[in-house]
Amino acid sequence: MATKYNNYFGLCGFGKPNDFWHGGKATLREGGLEFRRYATAEDSFLDYARLIRNCYPQAAALSEYPEAFAREIAYSRYISETNGDNRESYRQAIVCLCSSIELELIQLGFTV
């Protein structure tokens, strides 16, 4: 979905269009689920940030603490286990990704 539809966060095609998502959808053959289709990768990131800030303020408040953020978002209504999502796997993936990004930033000379 990321390369074909610029959907980097697997956001479903529900809800009203906004400044970053103009209503385009892509239907996956497996299960017939609809996902958002974005014009650019930047729109996907900004829409995700908008969603987290507006709908999951507790998670947004923890965004500087990867472990706490991951737990908050993974065990919120953001994850739908009815679609086959696994909350603990999702939480672990976020923590692992944050650790990898932090190591890359350190190697590039950034202070984290």
Residue frames as a rotation matrix with the C-alpha (Angstrom) as fourth column:
MET 1
0.566 0.825 0.000 0.00
0.825 -0.566 0.000 0.00
0.000 0.000 -1.000 0.00
ALA 2
0.321 -0.498 -0.806 2.87
0.274 -0.766 0.582 2.37
-0.907 -0.407 -0.109 0.70
THR 3
-0.696 -0.718 -0.017 4.43
0.182 -0.200 0.963 2.24
-0.695 0.667 0.270 -2.75
LYS 4
-0.657 0.478 0.583 1.26
0.725 0.189 0.663 1.95
0.207 0.858 -0.471 -4.81
TYR 5
0.301 0.919 0.253 -1.15
0.705 -0.393 0.590 4.15
0.642 0.001 -0.767 -2.83
ASN 6
-0.431 -0.583 0.689 1.15
-0.067 -0.741 -0.668 6.25
0.900 -0.334 0.280 -0.57
ASN 7
0.663 0.663 0.346 -0.67
-0.462 -0.002 0.887 4.79
0.589 -0.749 0.305 2.46
TYR 8
-0.289 -0.946 -0.148 2.19
-0.339 0.245 -0.908 4.34
0.895 -0.213 -0.391 4.94
PHE 9
-0.788 0.005 0.615 0.03
-0.615 0.028 -0.788 3.63
-0.021 -1.000 -0.019 7.99
GLY 10
-0.881 0.444 -0.162 -2.65
0.381 0.871 0.311 1.30
0.279 0.212 -0.937 6.66
LEU 11
-0.738 0.650 -0.181 -5.44
-0.295 -0.553 -0.779 3.80
-0.606 -0.522 0.600 7.30
CYS 12
-0.464 0.685 0.561 -8.82
0.777 0.619 -0.114 2.44
-0.426 0.383 -0.820 6.26
GLY 13
-0.858 0.118 0.501 -10.98
0.324 -0.631 0.705 4.36
0.399 0.767 0.503 3.83
PHE 14
0.124 0.909 -0.399 -13.52
0.970 -0.027 0.241 5.46
0.209 -0.417 -0.885 6.42
GLY 15
-0.116 -0.101 -0.988 -14.34
0.650 -0.760 0.002 8.99
-0.751 -0.642 0.154 7.46
LYS 16
0.883 0.462 -0.087 -14.73
0.292 -0.683 -0.670 12.31
-0.369 0.566 -0.738 5.75
PRO 17
0.305 -0.783 0.542 -12.13
0.782 -0.119 -0.612 13.72
0.543 0.610 0.576 3.37
ASN 18
0.721 -0.167 -0.673 -9.80
0.424 -0.662 0.618 16.31
-0.549 -0.731 -0.407 4.90
ASP 19
0.692 -0.477 -0.541 -6.88
-0.604 -0.794 -0.073 18.54
-0.395 0.377 -0.838 3.93
PHE 20
-0.332 -0.941 0.066 -4.57
-0.804 0.319 0.501 15.53
-0.493 0.113 -0.863 3.44
TRP 21
-0.827 0.176 0.534 -6.93
0.334 0.918 0.216 12.79
-0.452 0.357 -0.818 2.22
HIS 22
-0.718 0.506 -0.479 -9.32
-0.660 -0.713 0.236 13.73
-0.222 0.485 0.846 -0.55
GLY 23
0.204 0.917 0.344 -11.50
-0.782 0.364 -0.507 10.62
-0.590 -0.165 0.791 -0.36
GLY 24
0.129 -0.216 -0.968 -9.66
-0.840 0.495 -0.222 8.31
0.527 0.842 -0.118 -2.76
LYS 25
0.382 0.074 0.921 -9.82
-0.704 0.670 0.238 4.63
-0.599 -0.739 0.308 -1.84
ALA 26
-0.387 -0.477 -0.789 -8.11
-0.796 0.605 0.024 1.41
0.466 0.637 -0.614 -2.82
THR 27
0.643 0.636 0.425 -9.81
-0.755 0.619 0.217 -1.94
-0.125 -0.461 0.879 -2.29
LEU 28
-0.562 -0.820 0.110 -7.62
-0.806 0.573 0.149 -4.91
-0.185 -0.005 -0.983 -1.47
ARG 29
-0.164 0.490 -0.856 -8.74
-0.594 0.644 0.482 -8.18
0.788 0.587 0.185 -2.96
GLU 30
-0.636 -0.118 -0.762 -8.13
0.436 0.760 -0.482 -10.05
0.636 -0.639 -0.432 0.28
GLY 31
-0.537 0.472 -0.700 -11.21
0.786 -0.021 -0.618 -9.41
-0.306 -0.881 -0.360 2.38
GLY 32
0.051 0.589 0.807 -12.43
0.833 -0.471 0.291 -6.51
0.551 0.657 -0.514 0.25
LEU 33
0.272 -0.001 -0.962 -11.19
0.789 -0.572 0.224 -3.92
-0.550 -0.820 -0.154 2.75
GLU 34
0.653 -0.028 0.757 -10.94
0.516 -0.715 -0.472 -0.32
0.554 0.699 -0.452 1.59
PHE 35
0.091 -0.716 -0.692 -7.91
0.883 -0.263 0.389 1.77
-0.461 -0.646 0.608 2.42
ARG 36
0.726 0.145 -0.673 -7.10
-0.001 -0.977 -0.211 5.42
-0.688 0.154 -0.709 1.87
ARG 37
0.255 -0.627 0.736 -5.24
0.966 0.140 -0.215 6.37
0.032 0.766 0.642 -1.28
TYR 38
0.478 -0.189 -0.858 -3.04
0.284 -0.891 0.354 9.47
-0.831 -0.413 -0.372 -0.97
ALA 39
0.990 -0.139 0.030 -1.62
-0.032 -0.422 -0.906 11.76
0.139 0.896 -0.422 -3.65
THR 40
0.181 -0.977 0.114 1.77
-0.465 -0.187 -0.865 11.91
0.866 0.103 -0.488 -1.88
ALA 41
-0.118 -0.340 -0.933 3.69
0.666 0.670 -0.328 10.23
0.736 -0.660 0.148 0.93
GLU 42
-0.944 -0.253 0.211 3.67
0.053 -0.749 -0.660 13.55
0.325 -0.612 0.721 2.77
ASP 43
-0.211 0.948 0.238 -0.15
-0.756 -0.313 0.575 13.55
0.620 -0.059 0.782 2.77
SER 44
0.338 0.295 -0.894 -0.12
0.182 0.911 0.370 10.07
0.923 -0.287 0.255 4.33
PHE 45
-0.517 -0.632 -0.577 2.18
0.710 0.060 -0.702 11.19
0.478 -0.773 0.417 7.15
LEU 46
-0.917 0.177 0.358 0.25
-0.285 -0.918 -0.276 14.40
0.280 -0.355 0.892 7.78
ASP 47
0.060 0.990 -0.131 -3.10
-0.585 0.141 0.799 12.60
0.809 0.029 0.587 7.80
TYR 48
0.135 -0.102 -0.986 -1.75
0.575 0.818 -0.006 10.06
0.807 -0.565 0.169 10.29
ALA 49
-0.851 -0.490 -0.190 -0.49
0.450 -0.492 -0.745 12.88
0.271 -0.719 0.639 12.53
ARG 50
-0.594 0.721 0.357 -3.88
-0.637 -0.692 0.339 14.62
0.491 -0.026 0.871 12.24
LEU 51
0.278 0.728 -0.627 -5.68
-0.173 0.680 0.713 11.40
0.945 -0.090 0.315 13.15
ILE 52
-0.171 -0.421 -0.891 -3.49
0.779 0.497 -0.384 10.65
0.604 -0.759 0.243 16.16
ARG 53
-0.964 -0.234 0.125 -3.65
0.129 -0.826 -0.548 14.23
0.232 -0.512 0.827 17.45
ASN 54
-0.513 0.831 0.215 -7.42
-0.741 -0.555 0.378 14.55
0.433 0.035 0.901 17.05
CYS 55
0.419 0.792 -0.443 -8.70
-0.518 0.610 0.600 11.05
0.746 -0.022 0.666 17.85
TYR 56
0.610 -0.308 -0.730 -6.03
0.616 0.764 0.192 9.63
0.499 -0.567 0.655 20.16
PRO 57
0.594 -0.371 0.714 -4.81
-0.378 -0.912 -0.160 12.59
0.710 -0.175 -0.682 22.25
GLN 58
0.830 -0.320 0.457 -3.47
-0.367 0.303 0.879 10.32
-0.420 -0.898 0.134 25.01
ALA 59
0.567 -0.644 0.514 -1.18
0.757 0.654 -0.014 8.63
-0.327 0.397 0.858 22.50
ALA 60
0.548 -0.336 0.766 -0.20
0.418 -0.683 -0.599 11.97
0.724 0.649 -0.233 20.94
ALA 61
0.811 -0.206 0.548 0.82
-0.531 -0.652 0.541 13.27
0.246 -0.729 -0.638 24.37
LEU 62
0.631 -0.569 0.527 3.22
-0.125 0.596 0.793 10.33
-0.765 -0.567 0.305 24.67
SER 63
0.991 -0.123 0.045 4.79
0.070 0.205 -0.976 10.71
0.111 0.971 0.212 21.24
GLU 64
0.352 -0.921 0.169 8.22
-0.786 -0.388 -0.481 11.53
0.509 0.037 -0.860 22.69
TYR 65
-0.312 -0.365 0.877 8.23
-0.812 0.581 -0.048 8.23
-0.492 -0.728 -0.478 24.61
PRO 66
-0.446 0.111 -0.888 8.18
-0.774 0.450 0.445 5.36
0.449 0.886 -0.115 22.09
GLU 67
-0.928 0.088 -0.362 7.41
0.218 0.916 -0.336 2.57
0.302 -0.391 -0.869 24.58
ALA 68
-0.634 0.718 -0.288 4.51
0.179 -0.227 -0.957 4.47
-0.753 -0.658 0.015 26.15
PHE 69
-0.301 0.506 -0.808 3.19
-0.860 -0.510 0.002 5.69
-0.411 0.696 0.589 22.79
ALA 70
-0.700 -0.037 -0.713 3.34
-0.495 0.745 0.448 2.18
0.514 0.666 -0.540 21.34
ARG 71
-0.889 0.392 -0.238 1.40
0.453 0.677 -0.580 0.71
-0.066 -0.623 -0.779 24.25
GLU 72
-0.480 0.732 -0.482 -1.22
-0.130 -0.604 -0.787 3.47
-0.867 -0.315 0.385 24.19
ILE 73
-0.233 0.394 -0.889 -1.91
-0.948 -0.297 0.117 3.28
-0.218 0.870 0.442 20.46
ALA 74
-0.795 -0.129 -0.592 -1.68
-0.354 0.892 0.281 -0.51
0.492 0.434 -0.755 20.18
TYR 75
-0.767 0.524 -0.371 -4.26
0.642 0.621 -0.450 -1.03
-0.005 -0.583 -0.812 22.91
SER 76
-0.607 0.608 -0.512 -6.61
-0.366 -0.786 -0.499 1.73
-0.706 -0.115 0.699 21.71
ARG 77
0.394 0.835 0.385 -9.50
0.121 0.368 -0.922 1.46
-0.911 0.410 0.044 19.26
TYR 78
0.157 -0.445 -0.882 -6.99
-0.894 -0.443 0.064 2.39
-0.419 0.778 -0.468 16.51
ILE 79
-0.861 -0.472 -0.189 -6.21
-0.508 0.807 0.301 -1.31
0.011 0.355 -0.935 16.20
SER 80
0.242 0.970 -0.022 -9.01
-0.967 0.239 -0.094 -3.57
-0.086 0.044 0.995 15.04
GLU 81
-0.638 -0.509 0.578 -8.39
-0.521 0.838 0.163 -7.17
-0.567 -0.197 -0.799 15.96
THR 82
0.341 0.828 0.445 -11.48
-0.053 0.490 -0.870 -8.09
-0.939 0.274 0.211 13.95
ASN 83
0.831 -0.132 -0.541 -9.39
-0.557 -0.193 -0.808 -7.33
0.003 0.972 -0.234 10.83
GLY 84
0.800 -0.534 -0.274 -6.69
0.457 0.838 -0.298 -9.71
0.389 0.113 0.914 11.99
ASP 85
0.232 -0.732 0.641 -4.52
-0.429 -0.668 -0.608 -7.08
0.873 -0.134 -0.469 13.67
ASN 86
0.401 -0.214 -0.891 -2.44
0.750 0.636 0.184 -8.22
0.527 -0.742 0.415 16.62
ARG 87
0.944 0.091 0.318 -2.06
-0.064 -0.893 0.445 -5.54
0.325 -0.440 -0.837 19.28
GLU 88
0.691 -0.720 0.060 1.10
0.016 0.098 0.995 -6.90
-0.723 -0.687 0.079 20.88
SER 89
0.100 -0.648 0.755 2.82
0.934 0.322 0.153 -7.45
-0.342 0.690 0.638 17.53
TYR 90
0.544 0.182 0.819 1.90
0.557 -0.808 -0.191 -3.92
0.627 0.560 -0.541 16.52
ARG 91
0.978 -0.190 0.082 3.27
-0.183 -0.603 0.776 -2.53
-0.098 -0.774 -0.625 19.78
GLN 92
0.404 -0.873 0.272 6.52
0.378 0.430 0.820 -4.45
-0.833 -0.228 0.504 19.37
ALA 93
0.203 -0.288 0.936 6.87
0.975 -0.027 -0.220 -3.30
0.088 0.957 0.275 15.75
ILE 94
0.835 0.131 0.535 6.57
0.140 -0.990 0.025 0.37
0.533 0.054 -0.845 16.77
VAL 95
0.829 -0.553 0.084 9.17
-0.222 -0.187 0.957 -0.01
-0.513 -0.812 -0.278 19.51
CYS 96
0.220 -0.759 0.612 11.56
0.691 0.564 0.451 -1.83
-0.688 0.324 0.649 17.16
LEU 97
0.389 -0.011 0.921 11.11
0.829 -0.431 -0.356 0.76
0.401 0.902 -0.158 14.42
CYS 98
0.955 -0.021 0.295 11.72
-0.135 -0.919 0.370 3.63
0.263 -0.393 -0.881 16.85
SER 99
0.601 -0.783 0.164 14.90
0.040 0.234 0.971 1.94
-0.799 -0.577 0.172 18.10
SER 100
0.148 -0.527 0.837 16.15
0.937 0.345 0.051 1.49
-0.316 0.777 0.545 14.53
ILE 101
0.627 0.143 0.765 15.45
0.491 -0.835 -0.247 5.12
0.604 0.531 -0.594 13.67
GLU 102
0.956 -0.284 0.072 17.19
-0.229 -0.569 0.790 6.27
-0.184 -0.771 -0.609 16.85
LEU 103
0.328 -0.876 0.353 20.31
0.452 0.473 0.756 4.25
-0.830 -0.088 0.551 15.97
GLU 104
0.211 -0.197 0.957 20.34
0.963 -0.129 -0.238 5.70
0.170 0.972 0.163 12.45
LEU 105
0.862 0.171 0.477 20.06
0.132 -0.985 0.115 9.23
0.489 -0.036 -0.872 13.82
ILE 106
0.776 -0.631 0.029 22.93
-0.111 -0.092 0.990 8.61
-0.621 -0.771 -0.141 16.25
GLN 107
0.129 -0.738 0.662 25.09
0.791 0.480 0.381 7.27
-0.598 0.474 0.646 13.41
LEU 108
0.310 0.065 0.949 24.32
0.798 -0.561 -0.222 10.43
0.517 0.825 -0.225 11.44
GLY 109
-0.689 -0.724 0.039 25.51
0.552 -0.558 -0.620 12.54
0.471 -0.405 0.783 14.36
PHE 110
-0.031 0.759 0.650 22.15
-0.283 -0.631 0.723 13.67
0.959 -0.162 0.234 15.74
THR 111
-0.964 -0.150 0.219 21.51
-0.241 0.143 -0.960 13.84
0.113 -0.978 -0.174 19.48
VAL 112
-0.203 0.933 -0.297 18.42
-0.085 0.286 0.955 11.90
0.975 0.219 0.021 20.48
